[in-house]
């Protein structure tokens, strides 16, 4: 999904149609995927299901 929305520039709705899921599912999975990517790039290993707390 990160590739479809981020690189292919598809909308959430288009991505939802392609993968056969509701738009809300696309949005939540993208949020979790971006969070994991941020953690990986920062060198933090997150267990499956864990959330990264971003402090601004």
Backbone atoms as SQL, in Angstrom:
CREATE TABLE atoms (id INTEGER PRIMARY KEY, chain TEXT, resi INTEGER, resn TEXT, atom TEXT, x REAL, y REAL, z REAL);
INSERT INTO atoms VALUES
  (1, 'A', 1, 'UNK', 'N', 0.810, -1.187, 0.000),
  (2, 'A', 1, 'UNK', 'CA', 0.000, 0.000, 0.000),
  (3, 'A', 1, 'UNK', 'C', 0.854, 1.250, 0.000),
  (4, 'A', 2, 'UNK', 'N', 1.960, 1.212, 0.725),
  (5, 'A', 2, 'UNK', 'CA', 2.842, 2.377, 0.719),
  (6, 'A', 2, 'UNK', 'C', 3.296, 2.707, -0.694),
  (7, 'A', 3, 'UNK', 'N', 3.549, 1.686, -1.473),
  (8, 'A', 3, 'UNK', 'CA', 3.982, 1.899, -2.856),
  (9, 'A', 3, 'UNK', 'C', 2.852, 2.464, -3.713),
  (10, 'A', 4, 'UNK', 'N', 1.660, 1.928, -3.546),
  (11, 'A', 4, 'UNK', 'CA', 0.540, 2.398, -4.354),
  (12, 'A', 4, 'UNK', 'C', 0.216, 3.863, -4.082),
  (13, 'A', 5, 'UNK', 'N', 0.184, 4.236, -2.823),
  (14, 'A', 5, 'UNK', 'CA', -0.175, 5.610, -2.468),
  (15, 'A', 5, 'UNK', 'C', 1.032, 6.537, -2.595),
  (16, 'A', 6, 'UNK', 'N', 2.179, 6.094, -2.099),
  (17, 'A', 6, 'UNK', 'CA', 3.354, 6.959, -2.069),
  (18, 'A', 6, 'UNK', 'C', 4.056, 7.122, -3.395),
  (19, 'A', 7, 'UNK', 'N', 4.268, 6.026, -4.102),
  (20, 'A', 7, 'UNK', 'CA', 5.030, 6.096, -5.345),
  (21, 'A', 7, 'UNK', 'C', 4.145, 6.163, -6.590),
  (22, 'A', 8, 'UNK', 'N', 3.066, 5.413, -6.585),
  (23, 'A', 8, 'UNK', 'CA', 2.172, 5.408, -7.753),
  (24, 'A', 8, 'UNK', 'C', 1.175, 6.556, -7.709),
  (25, 'A', 9, 'UNK', 'N', 1.134, 7.268, -6.583),
  (26, 'A', 9, 'UNK', 'CA', 0.276, 8.443, -6.404),
  (27, 'A', 9, 'UNK', 'C', -1.210, 8.128, -6.577),
  (28, 'A', 10, 'UNK', 'N', -1.620, 6.934, -6.102),
  (29, 'A', 10, 'UNK', 'CA', -3.031, 6.575, -6.140),
  (30, 'A', 10, 'UNK', 'C', -3.728, 7.125, -4.902),
  (31, 'A', 11, 'UNK', 'N', -5.008, 7.386, -5.021),
  (32, 'A', 11, 'UNK', 'CA', -5.791, 7.845, -3.875),
  (33, 'A', 11, 'UNK', 'C', -6.080, 6.662, -2.948),
  (34, 'A', 12, 'UNK', 'N', -6.558, 6.968, -1.752),
  (35, 'A', 12, 'UNK', 'CA', -6.949, 5.909, -0.828),
  (36, 'A', 12, 'UNK', 'C', -8.068, 5.071, -1.445),
  (37, 'A', 13, 'UNK', 'N', -9.004, 5.744, -2.112),
  (38, 'A', 13, 'UNK', 'CA', -10.134, 5.052, -2.723),
  (39, 'A', 13, 'UNK', 'C', -9.666, 4.097, -3.828),
  (40, 'A', 14, 'UNK', 'N', -8.754, 4.563, -4.679),
  (41, 'A', 14, 'UNK', 'CA', -8.230, 3.709, -5.746),
  (42, 'A', 14, 'UNK', 'C', -7.483, 2.506, -5.166),
  (43, 'A', 15, 'UNK', 'N', -6.697, 2.758, -4.141),
  (44, 'A', 15, 'UNK', 'CA', -5.948, 1.681, -3.491),
  (45, 'A', 15, 'UNK', 'C', -6.901, 0.668, -2.868),
  (46, 'A', 16, 'UNK', 'N', -7.953, 1.159, -2.221),
  (47, 'A', 16, 'UNK', 'CA', -8.948, 0.270, -1.613),
  (48, 'A', 16, 'UNK', 'C', -9.592, -0.626, -2.659),
  (49, 'A', 17, 'UNK', 'N', -9.919, -0.065, -3.812),
  (50, 'A', 17, 'UNK', 'CA', -10.516, -0.873, -4.885),
  (51, 'A', 17, 'UNK', 'C', -9.550, -1.941, -5.379),
  (52, 'A', 18, 'UNK', 'N', -8.278, -1.577, -5.524),
  (53, 'A', 18, 'UNK', 'CA', -7.279, -2.517, -6.030),
  (54, 'A', 18, 'UNK', 'C', -7.085, -3.694, -5.082),
  (55, 'A', 19, 'UNK', 'N', -6.985, -3.398, -3.776),
  (56, 'A', 19, 'UNK', 'CA', -6.725, -4.483, -2.825),
  (57, 'A', 19, 'UNK', 'C', -8.008, -5.128, -2.287),
  (58, 'A', 20, 'UNK', 'N', -9.157, -4.542, -2.607),
  (59, 'A', 20, 'UNK', 'CA', -10.424, -5.130, -2.185),
  (60, 'A', 20, 'UNK', 'C', -10.723, -4.961, -0.711),
  (61, 'A', 21, 'UNK', 'N', -10.349, -3.816, -0.157),
  (62, 'A', 21, 'UNK', 'CA', -10.595, -3.527, 1.259),
  (63, 'A', 21, 'UNK', 'C', -11.280, -2.171, 1.390),
  (64, 'A', 22, 'UNK', 'N', -11.926, -1.924, 2.529),
  (65, 'A', 22, 'UNK', 'CA', -12.521, -0.609, 2.756),
  (66, 'A', 22, 'UNK', 'C', -11.445, 0.484, 2.860),
  (67, 'A', 23, 'UNK', 'N', -11.841, 1.712, 2.577),
  (68, 'A', 23, 'UNK', 'CA', -10.914, 2.848, 2.629),
  (69, 'A', 23, 'UNK', 'C', -10.325, 2.995, 4.034),
  (70, 'A', 24, 'UNK', 'N', -11.125, 2.778, 5.065),
  (71, 'A', 24, 'UNK', 'CA', -10.633, 2.884, 6.441),
  (72, 'A', 24, 'UNK', 'C', -9.499, 1.910, 6.721),
  (73, 'A', 25, 'UNK', 'N', -9.576, 0.721, 6.137),
  (74, 'A', 25, 'UNK', 'CA', -8.518, -0.278, 6.300),
  (75, 'A', 25, 'UNK', 'C', -7.236, 0.209, 5.635),
  (76, 'A', 26, 'UNK', 'N', -7.369, 0.771, 4.441),
  (77, 'A', 26, 'UNK', 'CA', -6.207, 1.321, 3.736),
  (78, 'A', 26, 'UNK', 'C', -5.558, 2.409, 4.584),
  (79, 'A', 27, 'UNK', 'N', -6.361, 3.303, 5.128),
  (80, 'A', 27, 'UNK', 'CA', -5.829, 4.415, 5.922),
  (81, 'A', 27, 'UNK', 'C', -5.103, 3.916, 7.171),
  (82, 'A', 28, 'UNK', 'N', -5.703, 2.954, 7.878),
  (83, 'A', 28, 'UNK', 'CA', -5.067, 2.480, 9.109),
  (84, 'A', 28, 'UNK', 'C', -3.795, 1.693, 8.811),
  (85, 'A', 29, 'UNK', 'N', -3.802, 0.880, 7.753),
  (86, 'A', 29, 'UNK', 'CA', -2.595, 0.122, 7.402),
  (87, 'A', 29, 'UNK', 'C', -1.483, 1.039, 6.927),
  (88, 'A', 30, 'UNK', 'N', -1.836, 2.090, 6.197),
  (89, 'A', 30, 'UNK', 'CA', -0.824, 3.062, 5.772),
  (90, 'A', 30, 'UNK', 'C', -0.218, 3.762, 6.983),
  (91, 'A', 31, 'UNK', 'N', -1.054, 4.115, 7.932),
  (92, 'A', 31, 'UNK', 'CA', -0.559, 4.773, 9.136),
  (93, 'A', 31, 'UNK', 'C', 0.433, 3.875, 9.873),
  (94, 'A', 32, 'UNK', 'N', 0.073, 2.600, 10.051),
  (95, 'A', 32, 'UNK', 'CA', 0.970, 1.664, 10.728),
  (96, 'A', 32, 'UNK', 'C', 2.233, 1.400, 9.916),
  (97, 'A', 33, 'UNK', 'N', 2.081, 1.312, 8.618),
  (98, 'A', 33, 'UNK', 'CA', 3.241, 1.084, 7.753),
  (99, 'A', 33, 'UNK', 'C', 4.219, 2.240, 7.787),
  (100, 'A', 34, 'UNK', 'N', 3.697, 3.456, 7.741),
  (101, 'A', 34, 'UNK', 'CA', 4.563, 4.648, 7.822),
  (102, 'A', 34, 'UNK', 'C', 5.272, 4.708, 9.163),
  (103, 'A', 35, 'UNK', 'N', 4.556, 4.343, 10.215),
  (104, 'A', 35, 'UNK', 'CA', 5.127, 4.335, 11.559),
  (105, 'A', 35, 'UNK', 'C', 6.289, 3.338, 11.653),
  (106, 'A', 36, 'UNK', 'N', 6.087, 2.150, 11.110),
  (107, 'A', 36, 'UNK', 'CA', 7.150, 1.130, 11.118),
  (108, 'A', 36, 'UNK', 'C', 8.333, 1.566, 10.276),
  (109, 'A', 37, 'UNK', 'N', 8.064, 2.182, 9.134),
  (110, 'A', 37, 'UNK', 'CA', 9.139, 2.663, 8.271),
  (111, 'A', 37, 'UNK', 'C', 9.962, 3.727, 8.980),
  (112, 'A', 38, 'UNK', 'N', 9.289, 4.663, 9.670),
  (113, 'A', 38, 'UNK', 'CA', 10.007, 5.688, 10.453),
  (114, 'A', 38, 'UNK', 'C', 10.909, 5.034, 11.492),
  (115, 'A', 39, 'UNK', 'N', 10.383, 4.020, 12.183),
  (116, 'A', 39, 'UNK', 'CA', 11.150, 3.326, 13.213),
  (117, 'A', 39, 'UNK', 'C', 12.360, 2.623, 12.605),
  (118, 'A', 40, 'UNK', 'N', 12.149, 1.933, 11.484),
  (119, 'A', 40, 'UNK', 'CA', 13.261, 1.238, 10.834),
  (120, 'A', 40, 'UNK', 'C', 14.343, 2.212, 10.384),
  (121, 'A', 41, 'UNK', 'N', 13.937, 3.323, 9.822),
  (122, 'A', 41, 'UNK', 'CA', 14.904, 4.319, 9.365),
  (123, 'A', 41, 'UNK', 'C', 15.658, 4.958, 10.533),
  (124, 'A', 42, 'UNK', 'N', 15.008, 4.996, 11.700),
  (125, 'A', 42, 'UNK', 'CA', 15.643, 5.547, 12.893),
  (126, 'A', 42, 'UNK', 'C', 16.480, 4.500, 13.625),
  (127, 'A', 43, 'UNK', 'N', 16.459, 3.259, 13.130),
  (128, 'A', 43, 'UNK', 'CA', 17.240, 2.200, 13.750),
  (129, 'A', 43, 'UNK', 'C', 16.577, 1.576, 14.956),
  (130, 'A', 44, 'UNK', 'N', 15.274, 1.755, 15.084),
  (131, 'A', 44, 'UNK', 'CA', 14.520, 1.195, 16.200),
  (132, 'A', 44, 'UNK', 'C', 13.774, -0.033, 15.690),
  (133, 'A', 45, 'UNK', 'N', 13.936, -1.158, 16.387),
  (134, 'A', 45, 'UNK', 'CA', 13.226, -2.373, 15.988),
  (135, 'A', 45, 'UNK', 'C', 11.962, -2.489, 16.816),
  (136, 'A', 46, 'UNK', 'N', 10.821, -2.485, 16.150),
  (137, 'A', 46, 'UNK', 'CA', 9.543, -2.598, 16.837),
  (138, 'A', 46, 'UNK', 'C', 9.012, -4.016, 16.712),
  (139, 'A', 47, 'UNK', 'N', 8.539, -4.603, 17.804),
  (140, 'A', 47, 'UNK', 'CA', 7.868, -5.894, 17.684),
  (141, 'A', 47, 'UNK', 'C', 6.557, -5.726, 16.915),
  (142, 'A', 48, 'UNK', 'N', 6.074, -6.800, 16.337),
  (143, 'A', 48, 'UNK', 'CA', 4.814, -6.749, 15.601),
  (144, 'A', 48, 'UNK', 'C', 3.723, -6.246, 16.529),
  (145, 'A', 49, 'UNK', 'N', 2.941, -5.292, 16.069),
  (146, 'A', 49, 'UNK', 'CA', 1.847, -4.749, 16.846),
  (147, 'A', 49, 'UNK', 'C', 2.233, -3.588, 17.753),
  (148, 'A', 50, 'UNK', 'N', 3.520, -3.338, 17.916),
  (149, 'A', 50, 'UNK', 'CA', 3.958, -2.230, 18.772),
  (150, 'A', 50, 'UNK', 'C', 3.825, -0.911, 18.023),
  (151, 'A', 51, 'UNK', 'N', 3.644, 0.149, 18.777),
  (152, 'A', 51, 'UNK', 'CA', 3.529, 1.466, 18.172),
  (153, 'A', 51, 'UNK', 'C', 4.684, 2.341, 18.615),
  (154, 'A', 52, 'UNK', 'N', 5.145, 3.158, 17.688),
  (155, 'A', 52, 'UNK', 'CA', 6.205, 4.111, 17.964),
  (156, 'A', 52, 'UNK', 'C', 5.572, 5.384, 18.466),
  (157, 'A', 53, 'UNK', 'N', 6.035, 5.899, 19.588),
  (158, 'A', 53, 'UNK', 'CA', 5.502, 7.150, 20.098),
  (159, 'A', 53, 'UNK', 'C', 6.406, 8.267, 19.607),
  (160, 'A', 54, 'UNK', 'N', 5.832, 9.124, 18.757),
  (161, 'A', 54, 'UNK', 'CA', 6.580, 10.234, 18.178),
  (162, 'A', 54, 'UNK', 'C', 6.403, 11.453, 19.070),
  (163, 'A', 55, 'UNK', 'N', 7.510, 12.018, 19.517),
  (164, 'A', 55, 'UNK', 'CA', 7.484, 13.214, 20.349),
  (165, 'A', 55, 'UNK', 'C', 7.901, 14.390, 19.493),
  (166, 'A', 56, 'UNK', 'N', 7.036, 15.382, 19.437),
  (167, 'A', 56, 'UNK', 'CA', 7.348, 16.561, 18.615),
  (168, 'A', 56, 'UNK', 'C', 7.753, 17.724, 19.458);
